[in-house]
Amino acid sequence: METQQRYIPVKDDRGKLMPYFIGISNNPYGDKRIIRKGYEKVLRARLEDAEFYYEQDTKRPLESYVELLKGMVFYPKLGSLYDKTERIATIASFLADTMKMDERTRGVMLKAARLCKADLATRLVSEFPELQGLIGHHYILLKDPSDKTTALVVAEQYSQPVTIPGAMVYIADKIDSLVGFFSIGEVPTGTQDPYGLRRAAIGILNILLSTMSGPQIRIELSIKALIDFGIAQYKHINNKEELKSSLLHFFYTRLEGILAERYANIKKFIDAVLATEPENIYEVGQRTDALKDIVFKPDFEPVFLAFKRVINISKKHIAGEIKPDLLVEPSEKSLYDKYLNIESEIKTVLAKRDYIGYIKSLEKIVPEINTFFDKVLVMSDDEGIRTNRLNLLAKVKNLVMQVLDITKLI
């Protein structure tokens, strides 16, 4: 009625559809009765068609339509819709393992994953494509009114999920499309994104960041592992590392946009967080929320300046083994001892996602860093001592770089 005929449905004060509609005519001189009857005749015919398709569809269960997907192409080089359904179920199962999902919830999710595209083979969706997902939802409930969760998951694949199983199927569906289209060169350009890949990536990121409306869904998984598993579902992919790099860049670019919208006017800070290439997107949200105010306060400046000196001199040096017997100056021995204490302390606070505690731990090593630079010549003439000092500074540098690339704050 709305999308095809451009008629306006009429609802009562409770939102229930009434047996009336509004049609708009640009013919001010025509007979209104004839115009009205013409509109009614067209709409009646369309509704009768829909009723016929519905009656034919519901003579068999939704499960029976899955087999028909084998004859429906998802996209050239990417297989049939049946193939896509199988990939979705496999990826969803991987996500369930990652989330340690209980067997009951897992069973519902996998059932929904295998049925999520089934309604595309029905006559009603073939005639009215905008109803995909909704028809699957309705047909499931028609067979078993108690199977509400499965029905909801099938509908949620086209919207923002509000259930864990729905989120799993949504992510599986979208990552499969992203990997598939990127693998055959169908990558969005500046003005073209015919397959909605930007929207798909943003949808995944919003779920992982828990920024959707409704009950909070907390899903912690590695975006790199998700991409790797998605790539593994396609046998034709040979350039796996190149494809993974392209997809990661695509995700991080979208993530930068989401964070920039959420945290206005702190682009440098967002760049500093994303420069560490975080894998756990949920943790990125927590880290950003916790650190966004701290790093711009005067109290952080001594930490920033101290680690800036460390990074400037060791940025091209890869941390190697520190040899305690080559630490000859008292101040470098003190820095080494403090590093050992702080390293274990930081592991503990980061395991708890205690980012305030993390900053406090960094503050503890600042005096030793400053004394080291005041008393020690890093570039000693002795190659062994020089390398050892650079190894020490590189280790100290890694204390901060695992969470925040402070060079981006300059």
N, C-alpha and C positions, 0 to 999 in steps of 0.2 A: 504493500500500500504506500509506504513512504518512499522507498528507494526507486521503485520502478514506475509507479503511477503518479508520484509526487502529491499524494493525497495526505491530509492531516487527520490522524485518528483522534477520536474524542474519548476522554476518560472521565470517570466520575471523581468525586472528591477523595476517594480512597485509592485512586490510581488504577481502578479496574476498567478494562476496555469496554466501551459501550457500542451498541449496534448503529453507530453514526460515523460519518466522516465529513471532512470539509474539502471541497475542491475549488480551485482557483481558475477562473476563466478570464481571458483578455478580450472577450467579445462582449462589449457593453450593450450591443443591440440585438443579440440573439435571444431566443425564447428560453427563459430560465428553466422551464419545465423540461424542455427537450434536452437542454444541456445537462440537467441533473440526471435524467434518465439515461443519457449516453454515458455519463460517468459511472452510474450504478451498473449498467450493463457490462462495461469493461471490467470493473472491479469484481463483479459477480463471477464472470468467466475466469478471472485469475484465481479467485478463491476456490472455484470448483476444480480447477486444475490442481491446485495445492491439495485439496481434499482427496482427489483421486490418487495423486502421488503418495500421499500419506497412507492411504488405505492399502496401496500396493506394497509400500515399504514395510509396514508393520505386520505383514503376513509371515514375516520371518524375523528371527532375532538379529540384533546388531552384529553379533559375533560372526554370522554367516557372510557378512559383507567384507570381512577382512580378506578372504581369498580372492575377491574381485579386484583388490588393489594390485594384484600381480599384473593385471592388464592395463594399469594406469601409470603413465610415465610421470615420475616426480620432476625430473629435468634430464635432458640429454646428457649422457656420460655419468649421471648420478643415480641411475637405476629407477626402479618403479617405486610407487608409493608403499608397496609392501616391503621393499628393501629398506626404505626410510623408516617404516614402522619397526622393523627388526633392529635397526641401528638405535632408534630411540629407546627401545626396551633394554638393549645391551648397555647403553650409556647410563640409563636410569638405574640399572642394577649396580653398576660401578659406583654411582653416587650413593646408593643405599648402603653399599659396603663401607664407603668412606664415612658416612654419617652414623654407621652402626645402627641402622634402622631395625626396629623390632619386626619379627616375621609377619605379624598381622598387617602392619602398615605397609610393609614391603609387598605383600601379596596384593593389596588394593592398588598400590602404585603400578605394579607390573601389569595387572589386568587393565588398568586405565591406559597405560602406555601402548598396549597391543590393540586397544580399541580407539585410540585417539584420532586416527585418520579414517576409521571405518565408514563414518557417515558421508565421506566424499564419494563413496560408491552408491549412495542412495539416490533415488529419483528426485526426491524433494530438494536435496542440496545441489544436485546437478542443475535443477531449474532455478533454484534460489541460493547461489553460492554464499551469500552473506549470512546464511543460517548455519554454516559449518560450525561445529562445536556445540551449538545450541540444540541442533537436532540429535546429535549423538547423546547429549545430556538427557533429552526428553525420551529417546527410545530406550535408554538403559533403565530409566525409572518406570517406563511403561511395562517392561518385563518384570522388574523387581523394585517396587517402591521403596524397599528398605536399603537399596544399594546407593544411598545418597552420596557417599564420599567418592565412589568411582565416577558417578555422573558429574559431580562438581569438578573433579580433576580433568575430565574430558573437556568441560566448558572453559576451564581456567587456562588452557593452552593458548587461548587467543586474548588473554587479558592479564592483569597483574594477579598472580596467585595469592591466596590467603591460607593455603594449607601446605604442609611440608611435601606430601605426595605431589600436589599440583606444581609446586616449585621445582621438584625433581624432574617431572615430565617436561615442564616448560624449558628448563635449562638444557635438558637432553635434546629436545627438538631444535632449539635455537643454535646450540653449538654444532649440531650435525649440519644445519644449513650453512652456518658460517664456514666451517671447514670445507664442506662440499663446494660451495661457490668460489671460495678463494682458491681451491685446488685446481679449478679449471679456468682461472683467470677472470672470473666474473666479480671483480672488485669494485666497490663504490668509487665514483669519481667526485669531483667537486660539486657537480650539479646533478649527477645521476646515481640513484640507489634503487633500482627497480624491484629488488627482492627484499627490501627493508632490512638490510644487514646492520645498518647503524642502529636502528630501533631494536633489533635482536640483541646486539651487544649491550646496549644501554639497559635493556630489560634484565639481562643476566646480572649486570653490575648492580642494578638497583636491588635485586633480590639478595645478592651477596652482601651489600651494604646495609640491608634491612631498612631501606628508605621507603618501602611501599606502605600504602594505607592498610588499615585493618590490623589484626593480631601480628605481633612481631614474629618474623620467621628468621631464625638464626641458623645459617648454613656456613660452616667453615670448611673450605677446601682450597687446594692450590689451583690457581687459574692455569698454571703451566701444566699440571697433571691433567686437568680437564681437557686442555687443547691436545695434549699428547694422546689421550685416550680417544678423543674424537678423530684424530688423524689415523689412528690404528684401525678404524672401522672401514677405511677405504683402501682397497688393494692397489688402485692405480697410482697412488701417490709415491713418488720417488724422492722428491726434494723436501723431505720431512722437516729438516732443520730450518730451511729457508721459509717454508710455509709457517712453521711455528713462530719464527721471528716476526713475520708479517702480521700474523694474528695477534701476537702480544703487543706489537706497536699499535695496532688498531684498537685493542682493548684499553691500553694505557692512555691513548689519546682521548677516547670517550670518557675514561675515568677522570682525566684532568678536567674535562668540561663539566662533569657532574660536581666535582669538588670545588671548582671555580664558582659555580652557581651557588653552592651551599656556603662557601666561605669567600665572600667578596673581598677584593682588594688585598689578598695575601698570596698572589701568584708565586712569589719566590718561595714561600713556605711549601706550597703544593708541589712545586718543582723539586724541592729538597726531599720531600717524602717519596715521590715517585721515582726519583733518581736511584733509589735503592732497589728498584724493581721488585716490590713486594709481591709475594705469591698469594697470601691470604687476604682477600679483598675485605672481608669482614673486619680483620685486624687493622687494615688501613683506616677504616672509619673510626675505630677506637683510638688509634694512634693520633690521627688528625685532630679529633675532638679534644684529646688530652693535652696536646702540645701546642695548639694554635695560638694560645694566649701567652704561654710561658716564654717562647723563643723571642718574643718581641718586647719582653720586659727588661729593665735595666739589670736585674739580678742574673740574667742569662749572659750578659755581655762578657764577663770574665771567662766563662766557659767557651763562648764563641771565639774570643781572641786567642785563648790558649790552644784550642784545637785547630784553629786556622793556621797557626804557626807550624803545628805538627803536620798538617796536611800539605802545606806549601812545600815543605822540604822532603816529604816522603811520598807524595802523590803518585810518582812513577815507579815507586819501589814496591815489589811484592814481598809481603812479610815472610821471612824465613825463620829458621831456628835461632833463638837467642842463646848465646853461650855465656853463662854466668862468669866464667873465668876470664872473659875478655872485657868485663865491666870493671874498669880501673878507677874511675872517678866516683867519689862518694855520692854525688848528686845523681849519676846514672844508675847506681846501685839502688838508691832510694826510689827512683822512678820505676825501676824494674819490680821492686818489692811491692810498691803501691799498685802497679799494674796487675800483679798476680792476685792481690786482694780484691781489686775492683772488678777484674774479669769474672771471678766466681760470683761476686755480689750482683753484677749486672745480669748474668745468666738467670739468677734467682728472680730478680724483679721483673725481667722481661717474660719469664715463664708465667708470671702472675698478671701480665699486662699492666704493671704498675709503672706508668710512664713518669709520674711525678717522682717516684723513688728512683727511676732511671736517671733523671736530671740531677737529683741529689747525689747519686753515686758518681756521676761525672764531675760534679763540683769538688769532690774529695781529692781528685788527682791534679787539679789545677795548680796548686802550689808547687808540687813536684815538677810539673811541666815547665813552669816559669823558671824555677831554680836550675833545671837542666839546661835551658837555653842561655841562662846567665853565666853558667860555670863551665859548660862543655862545648868543645869545638866538634861538631858532628863530623865534618869532613876531615878527619884525621889523616895524616900521611901514611899511617899504618892501615893497609887495606882490610885486614881482619877486624880491627877495632872499628873502622869506618862502616863496614858492612853490618857489624853487630849492632851499632848504634842506629843505623837505618832500619834494621829488622825490629828493634825495640820501638822506634817511632811508628813504624807501619802497624805494629800490633796495637799500639795506643790509638792510632788513627781508626782502626777497625772497631774500637769500642763505640765510637759515635756514628760511623758510616753505615753500620748495620741497621740503623733506625732513621737516620737523618743525614743527608749529604749537605753539611753546613756551608760548603763552598757555593751552593746555590743561593744562600742568603746574603751574599756579599753585594 
